[in-house]
Structure formats: structure tokens, C-alpha cells
Amino acid sequence: MAAPKKGRSASPQSKPGRSLALILIAIVALTGGMFASGHTTPRLGIDLAGGTSITLQAKADQGSAINKANMDTAVEIMNRRVNGLGVSEAEVQTQGTSNIIVNIPKGTNSEEARQQVGTTAKLYFRPVLASEPSGAAASPSASPSGSSSGGASPSPSGSASAEEKASSSSASPSSSATSQGRAVTDALKADATPSATPSAADSASPSASGGTGSSGNKLEEQYAKLDCSKSADRATAGKTAKPSESTVACGDIGGAWYKYMLGPAAVDGTEVKKAQAVFDTQTASGWQVQMNFNSSGAKKFADITGQLAKNSTPQNQFGIVLDGEVVSSPYVSQSISGGQAEISGSFTQEEAQSLANMLSYGALPLSFKEQSVTTVTAALGGEQLHAGLVAGAIGLALVVVYLVAYYRGLSLVAIASLLVSAALTYVIMSLLGPTIGFALNLPAVCGAIVAIGITADSFIVFFERVRDEIREGRSLRPAVERGWPRARRTILVSDFVSFLAAAVLFVVTVGKVQGFAFTLGLTTVLDVVVVFFFTKPLMTILARRKFFAQGHKWSGLDPKSLGAKPPLRRTRRPAGPAAGSVDPKEA
């Protein structure tokens, strides 16, 4: 082998300290984040730490029958709402023919979960027939659907935003809207303070309201008597109306309550294909919910905006009605195509994400009444967790004993790598609890125990490659560098197979098995990180130390005990025509 030329740039292998410093900095940063978040321990699942149990009773008041199909659909939607990634360990199951039990592990926001599991999240786009202020100014805290003001701005396809927001500096509503901000397009403008013209209610004739005779008069009577400043009126306004019927509703717009007379629903919330919470970085207006309609919803949305654009105020507005309350009432100047819309207002990040979550996962086929909420204690959680930890400790101890007995000094590398892997696993699990709702249950503990064997297997592959090179007669430093590429390929293939199995298991299973698959996949990824950024650099550093480089009998790299061949030396090829017939001599 030719000697390296002078002036050649140093290879990454010659500076292993950088890799060690990088992974140690990552551990320190993650640990600091763990203590800063206040979650210094992994969140435990309901089988280990208990939690909250909610009993919901189905009601057939939406035209849907209480049957197995609808109950199963409701369970599936609720499970996705409270357990979106499948690792928060929330359990949703039916009880009898009309009850659903929701078990939420300790550490989860039970109040938010209670709102999500039983909320129907019925969203409709209804044309506005009449609107005006109702009663005294509403307090800013009394906001429909979690927002203190509801500005909605469906935007045409291809435009970043299509809204002008009206200012509302006083608590009392104004009859005219003062708009501010930039207008990207005149297709649709969100009017935060609906027009309250004296003729607004008069313009809503029985025929316009979708009814004739007594039905139209009844709707106008309801509208005239409705006082949205009273909580009792808001609780009953439009709650029982069918999508095909006209109705009345209340809305907290700009900190003041308004009452609305609304026509039949033009677009159903079930036609929302996707909803997500995003922060508006262009206008800095805060968090908003962006929606994409499916093909039928996009067509209906274009049709209704085209019809409303021909009318005068307030008949050119449509109300975005969520669970019977008007979130916003934007007005339209031309038809909007593209099937995209936004709901904006004074949303916090949590409120926007909660609304997007409910809209994305759809409406429940049945409405539910909360029967009871009880605190559940872990029946055998303490004993099971203790048994799992003991099993893990025994497995780890046996692995360490084997490594010390067989690899001797090399076992220090393996033990240090196991400690680094354990530290990363613990810190990341602690951080995943508050971020994605990850809960450590018994199957997840089993996945962590299995990961000990996967990690130890990577060390063994690397060590054996190095020892094979020493048996070939090489010294330790070149043995480490030549053995690493071969070991690296084997380790990557092995970990890829383990990760693929964990990924398939996570996708095709539900419930607690997903916790096992998630933990197995996480620890497999961490195994690759530790081997590349800690084990290999540490071996490179130790190869420069006399104890290991000279093959001390307790180093685990003794050439004699390994049955090494004589050291490899360079050979000199003699010149001359008869060179091919003469055996080369050792240099």
C-alpha cells in the first residue's frame, strides 16, 4: 500500500473527536430541552399510570339510526381525534349497543379530549338572509368555536390571501364596516362586522328563506325573538335545524353578538377534503385554518359564491356555521373556484389545531351525551412496570456479562455505547410525551427491551470485523478502518430490516401494538446514530492507545489469542524478463 501523500486533506476518520462532540452536544441539548419543558419522565400509558374514563351515550337526533355501523364509525373517528399517531394510548371502544367508553391516559389534556371526542363538528356554508346586532356587546372571552373573533376568508386558488378585515375598536357594533389591510383580490372579503341595515330583516321574504306560508313566518318570528346576548337563546338557536332547512343562528363577530337568518346549507363540511392549522406569515394575522374541498364541494362552493355575488348586502354574504354557531360571514363579489378556503380570526395555535383536527377527521354520524367522567387507577400498572423494568435490567446485565467475558477491554466501548443509546431513548421519549402525546405502555417497554439485542448485535458485527482484520495480520489502526466499511453495510442492512418490520407493524395494527412498533422503530434509528457517531469514533481513538494498539491480552484484541497470521509486509517485485518465474521475496 502506498503511503499517503503529504498535503492531502484529512479524512473524517482522522478527526473522530468531532463526531463524539456532536453527539454529546445533541444529548446535552435534548436533556436541556427536557428539563426546560418540565417533562423529565416519559408519560405513562393508562395500563401503567391510570387516567380518565369518559362514558358517552349515543342519541339518534340527527336523522341517523343507532346501529353497529354508525357506532363503529364513531369509534374510529373518536380514536383518530384523540390518538392521531396511535401512540398516545387513548382507548376508544363500544359498550353495549349505544355507549362508547373513552379511556385517556394520565398526562393528556382531558378537557380538550372531552371536547373533541363528543363534538360533532358539523360545518355548513349557508347563505345569509338577514343579520343584525343582538343585545349587549359580547365579552371577548365568549367566542364561538374557540375564537374571540371569527374572520373567515375563503381564498381563490392561486392567491395567497383574499381578505380585508374590518376594524372593530369599540365594544358596540357598528352598522358600517371600516376595512383595513391589503386586498389581494376582490373575489371575497371578510366583513368582521356584518351590515345591520333596517331593511335586512324585511328583505328576507318567506320564499327567500326556503319556506312558504306559516313556515316562513315562523322563521321570521324566531329571528325577531332571538337575543344572542343570552346564553339560553344561543344554546338553542338553530341546533335542531336540518341542512335542507333555513334556520337562525348566533355568532360572536368582533367581540359582539350578532343574530342571523340563514338559508339551506349550500356546502357540507363533509366535503372538506383536508384541513390544517397554519400561521399567516404574510399579514401576521395569527393562526388560521386552511381547508381544501373535494371535487363536489369545490363545485358547490363556486356555484354558491357565484349566486351570492349577484345580491346586495347582506344577501351577498354566507355564514360559516360550525355546530350551530356562525364563525364568520364573509361577503362575495364574484364566483370563487379552486376549492380552497380559510377560517381566520383570533385563534390560538391550540384552538386552530383542534378545529382543523375535528374538520379533517369528519363529523360523527351520531350525537353523544356525556354520561360520566371518572378517574381510572392503574390496576396492576405498578407491578407490571416493575416487572418490565426488572426484565430489562436482567437482559441488559446478561448482555454486559457476555461482552465482558468475550470481548474484555472492547466491552468498554459496547457498554458506553449502550449507555449513550439509553440516554437518547429516555430523553426523546420524555420529549415525545408533550409533543405528540406518546405514552409508554407495557408493549412499548417490551420494544425497548428488544432494542437492547438489536444494539448489541451492531457492536458484535463491528468488533468481529475488526478482529478478522487482525487475524489477517494487520495492526489495530488499519484493522479498524478496513473493518468499518464491511461492518457498516451489514449494520445498515440489519437495522433497515428491523425498521421496516416496525413500520409495517405500526401501519397495519392498532392500539397498544403500535406502541411496541413505534418504540422498536425509534430505538433502531437511534442504534444507527450511536454506531456512526459514537461507537466508530470511539474505536478510532482507542486504536491509538498503547493498551489496545499493542494487543494487550485483556484488550480483547490480542493477536496471539486470535490466531493472527504474521504481519503483512510490502513485497518487492524483481525486474527482468524472468520475473514471472521467480518467487518474490519479502521486503
LINKAGI-V208002 format. One record per residue. RES is the residue in three letters. PHI is phi as a letter, one per 30 degrees, with the letter a starting at -180 (NA if undefined). BURIAL is b if it has 9 or more other C-alpha atoms within 8 Angstrom, else e. Layout:
# LINKAGI-V208002
RES,PHI,BURIAL
RES,PHI,BURIAL
This chain:
# LINKAGI-V208002
MET,NA,e
ALA,d,e
ALA,d,e
PRO,d,e
LYS,d,e
LYS,d,e
GLY,i,e
ARG,d,e
SER,d,e
ALA,d,e
SER,d,e
PRO,e,e
GLN,d,e
SER,d,e
LYS,b,b
PRO,d,b
GLY,d,e
ARG,d,e
SER,d,b
LEU,d,b
ALA,d,e
LEU,d,b
ILE,d,b
LEU,d,e
ILE,d,e
ALA,d,e
ILE,d,b
VAL,d,e
ALA,d,e
LEU,d,b
THR,d,b
GLY,d,e
GLY,d,b
MET,d,b
PHE,d,b
ALA,d,e
SER,d,e
GLY,i,e
HIS,c,b
THR,c,b
THR,b,e
PRO,d,b
ARG,d,b
LEU,c,b
GLY,d,b
ILE,d,b
ASP,d,b
LEU,c,b
ALA,b,b
GLY,i,b
GLY,l,b
THR,c,b
SER,c,b
ILE,c,b
THR,c,b
LEU,c,b
GLN,c,b
ALA,d,b
LYS,b,b
ALA,c,b
ASP,c,e
GLN,c,b
GLY,i,e
SER,c,e
ALA,d,e
ILE,d,b
ASN,b,e
LYS,d,e
ALA,d,e
ASN,d,b
MET,d,b
ASP,d,b
THR,d,b
ALA,d,b
VAL,d,b
GLU,d,e
ILE,d,b
MET,d,b
ASN,d,b
ARG,d,b
ARG,d,b
VAL,c,b
ASN,b,b
GLY,e,e
LEU,c,e
GLY,i,b
VAL,b,b
SER,d,b
GLU,i,b
ALA,d,b
GLU,c,b
VAL,b,b
GLN,a,e
THR,d,b
GLN,b,e
GLY,i,e
THR,c,e
SER,b,b
ASN,c,b
ILE,b,b
ILE,c,b
VAL,c,b
ASN,c,b
ILE,c,b
PRO,d,b
LYS,d,b
GLY,j,e
THR,d,e
ASN,d,e
SER,d,e
GLU,d,e
GLU,d,e
ALA,d,b
ARG,d,b
GLN,d,e
GLN,d,b
VAL,d,b
GLY,c,b
THR,d,b
THR,d,b
ALA,h,b
LYS,d,b
LEU,c,b
TYR,b,b
PHE,c,b
ARG,c,b
PRO,d,b
VAL,d,b
LEU,c,b
ALA,a,b
SER,a,b
GLU,a,b
PRO,d,b
SER,b,b
GLY,i,b
ALA,d,e
ALA,d,b
ALA,d,b
SER,d,e
PRO,d,b
SER,d,e
ALA,d,e
SER,c,b
PRO,d,b
SER,h,e
GLY,i,e
SER,b,b
SER,d,b
SER,b,b
GLY,b,b
GLY,c,b
ALA,c,b
SER,b,b
PRO,e,b
SER,c,b
PRO,d,b
SER,d,e
GLY,j,e
SER,c,b
ALA,d,e
SER,a,b
ALA,b,b
GLU,b,b
GLU,b,b
LYS,c,b
ALA,d,b
SER,d,b
SER,b,b
SER,d,e
SER,c,e
ALA,d,b
SER,d,e
PRO,d,b
SER,c,e
SER,d,b
SER,b,e
ALA,c,b
THR,c,e
SER,c,b
GLN,b,e
GLY,j,e
ARG,c,e
ALA,c,e
VAL,d,b
THR,a,b
ASP,c,b
ALA,d,b
LEU,a,b
LYS,b,b
ALA,d,b
ASP,c,b
ALA,d,b
THR,b,b
PRO,e,b
SER,d,b
ALA,b,b
THR,d,e
PRO,d,e
SER,c,e
ALA,d,b
ALA,d,b
ASP,d,e
SER,d,e
ALA,d,b
SER,d,e
PRO,e,b
SER,d,b
ALA,d,b
SER,d,b
GLY,i,b
GLY,b,b
THR,b,b
GLY,i,e
SER,d,e
SER,d,b
GLY,d,b
ASN,d,b
LYS,d,e
LEU,d,b
GLU,d,e
GLU,d,e
GLN,d,b
TYR,d,b
ALA,d,e
LYS,d,e
LEU,d,b
ASP,b,b
CYS,d,b
SER,d,b
LYS,c,e
SER,d,e
ALA,d,e
ASP,d,b
ARG,d,b
ALA,d,e
THR,c,e
ALA,d,b
GLY,i,b
LYS,d,e
THR,c,e
ALA,d,e
LYS,d,e
PRO,e,e
SER,d,e
GLU,c,b
SER,d,b
THR,a,b
VAL,c,b
ALA,a,b
CYS,c,b
GLY,a,b
ASP,c,b
ILE,c,b
GLY,i,b
GLY,i,b
ALA,b,b
TRP,d,b
TYR,b,b
LYS,c,b
TYR,b,b
MET,c,b
LEU,b,b
GLY,d,b
PRO,e,b
ALA,d,b
ALA,c,b
VAL,b,b
ASP,c,b
GLY,d,b
THR,d,e
GLU,d,b
VAL,d,b
LYS,d,b
LYS,a,b
ALA,b,b
GLN,b,b
ALA,c,b
VAL,b,b
PHE,c,b
ASP,d,b
THR,d,e
GLN,d,e
THR,c,e
ALA,h,e
SER,d,e
GLY,j,b
TRP,d,b
GLN,b,b
VAL,c,b
GLN,c,b
MET,b,b
ASN,c,b
PHE,d,b
ASN,d,b
SER,d,e
SER,d,e
GLY,d,b
ALA,d,b
LYS,d,b
LYS,d,b
PHE,d,b
ALA,d,b
ASP,d,b
ILE,d,b
THR,d,b
GLY,d,b
GLN,d,b
LEU,d,b
ALA,d,b
LYS,d,b
ASN,c,b
SER,c,e
THR,d,e
PRO,c,b
GLN,d,b
ASN,c,b
GLN,c,b
PHE,b,b
GLY,c,b
ILE,d,b
VAL,c,b
LEU,c,b
ASP,h,b
GLY,i,b
GLU,c,b
VAL,d,b
VAL,d,b
SER,a,b
SER,b,b
PRO,d,b
TYR,c,b
VAL,c,b
SER,c,b
GLN,a,b
SER,d,b
ILE,c,b
SER,c,b
GLY,j,e
GLY,i,b
GLN,b,b
ALA,a,b
GLU,b,b
ILE,c,b
SER,b,b
GLY,l,b
SER,d,b
PHE,d,b
THR,d,b
GLN,d,e
GLU,d,e
GLU,d,b
ALA,d,b
GLN,d,b
SER,d,b
LEU,d,b
ALA,d,b
ASN,d,b
MET,d,b
LEU,d,b
SER,d,b
TYR,d,b
GLY,i,b
ALA,c,b
LEU,d,b
PRO,d,b
LEU,b,b
SER,c,b
PHE,b,b
LYS,c,b
GLU,d,b
GLN,d,e
SER,a,e
VAL,b,b
THR,b,e
THR,c,e
VAL,c,e
THR,c,e
ALA,d,b
ALA,e,e
LEU,b,e
GLY,e,b
GLY,d,b
GLU,d,e
GLN,d,b
LEU,d,b
HIS,d,e
ALA,d,e
GLY,d,b
LEU,d,b
VAL,d,e
ALA,d,e
GLY,d,b
ALA,d,e
ILE,d,e
GLY,d,b
LEU,d,b
ALA,d,e
LEU,d,e
VAL,d,b
VAL,d,b
VAL,d,e
TYR,d,e
LEU,d,b
VAL,d,b
ALA,d,e
TYR,c,e
TYR,c,b
ARG,h,b
GLY,d,b
LEU,d,b
SER,d,b
LEU,d,e
VAL,d,b
ALA,d,b
ILE,d,b
ALA,d,e
SER,d,b
LEU,d,b
LEU,d,e
VAL,d,b
SER,d,b
ALA,d,e
ALA,d,b
LEU,d,b
THR,d,b
TYR,d,b
VAL,d,b
ILE,d,b
MET,d,b
SER,d,b
LEU,d,b
LEU,d,b
GLY,e,b
PRO,d,b
THR,d,e
ILE,c,e
GLY,i,b
PHE,d,b
ALA,b,b
LEU,d,b
ASN,c,b
LEU,d,b
PRO,e,b
ALA,d,b
VAL,d,b
CYS,d,b
GLY,d,b
ALA,d,b
ILE,d,b
VAL,d,b
ALA,d,b
ILE,e,b
GLY,d,e
ILE,d,b
THR,d,b
ALA,d,b
ASP,d,e
SER,d,b
PHE,d,b
ILE,d,e
VAL,e,b
PHE,d,b
PHE,d,b
GLU,d,e
ARG,d,b
VAL,d,b
ARG,d,b
ASP,d,b
GLU,d,b
ILE,d,b
ARG,d,b
GLU,d,b
GLY,j,b
ARG,d,b
SER,d,b
LEU,d,b
ARG,d,b
PRO,d,e
ALA,d,b
VAL,d,b
GLU,d,b
ARG,d,b
GLY,d,b
TRP,d,b
PRO,e,e
ARG,d,b
ALA,d,b
ARG,d,b
ARG,d,e
THR,d,b
ILE,d,b
LEU,d,b
VAL,d,e
SER,d,e
ASP,d,b
PHE,d,e
VAL,d,e
SER,d,b
PHE,d,b
LEU,d,e
ALA,d,e
ALA,d,b
ALA,d,b
VAL,d,e
LEU,d,b
PHE,d,b
VAL,d,e
VAL,c,e
THR,c,e
VAL,b,b
GLY,i,b
LYS,d,b
VAL,d,b
GLN,d,b
GLY,d,b
PHE,d,b
ALA,d,b
PHE,d,b
THR,d,b
LEU,d,b
GLY,d,b
LEU,d,b
THR,d,b
THR,d,b
VAL,d,b
LEU,d,b
ASP,d,b
VAL,d,b
VAL,d,b
VAL,d,b
VAL,d,b
PHE,d,b
PHE,c,b
PHE,b,b
THR,d,b
LYS,d,b
PRO,e,b
LEU,d,b
MET,d,b
THR,d,b
ILE,d,b
LEU,d,b
ALA,d,b
ARG,c,b
ARG,d,e
LYS,e,e
PHE,e,e
PHE,d,b
ALA,d,b
GLN,d,e
GLY,i,b
HIS,e,b
LYS,d,e
TRP,c,e
SER,d,b
GLY,i,b
LEU,b,b
ASP,d,b
PRO,e,b
LYS,d,e
SER,d,e
LEU,d,b
GLY,i,e
ALA,d,b
LYS,d,e
PRO,e,e
PRO,e,e
LEU,d,e
ARG,b,e
ARG,d,e
THR,c,e
ARG,c,e
ARG,c,e
PRO,d,e
ALA,d,e
GLY,j,e
PRO,d,e
ALA,c,e
ALA,d,b
GLY,d,e
SER,c,e
VAL,c,e
ASP,d,e
PRO,d,e
LYS,c,e
GLU,d,e
ALA,d,e
